[in-house]
Every structure is written in C-alpha cells, then in structure tokens.
C-alpha cells in the first residue's frame, strides 16, 4: 500500500525503494512488478523499465507488459531530427 501511495504521489524513487524492501521479504506479484516498471519509466530510467517489462512479457505476455515494453523502447530510441 505504501509503494502504491508513493507511486500515486509521483514519488517514483520512493516507490521503487519500498518495493525493494518488500521484495526482500516475499516475491513480487505481477501487478507490483508492472508498477515497478512504470516507476522506472516515469523516474527517468527507461533502460531498467524496459528490462522489467521484457522479463514480464517473456514470462507471460499481456497487454500491460507489451504496452510498457513498447513505451520503454520508444523512449530509448534515438531521436530523429530533420
């Protein structure tokens, strides 16, 4: 609940820290792993976000995992200037 509250407050680093603490005690369910990916994404770490979403998509592809993976790839793609 604390990690979700931090995420909702746009405290992405805090959300990740709380998820890390929780992860030391028990396995992370898919919904929280998706939140971890989006926290990395919105926190400016698209490479970590891509890794999280790719791992989820490899385990069991879903609309949510594909959306996160696609968004992360777009953010990492080189900018094209004309």
Secondary structure, 3 states (H helix, E strand, C coil): CHHHHHHHCCCHHHHHHHHHHHHCCCCCCHHHHHHHHHHHHHCCCHHHHHHHHHHHHHHCCCHHHHHHHHHHHHHHCCCCCC
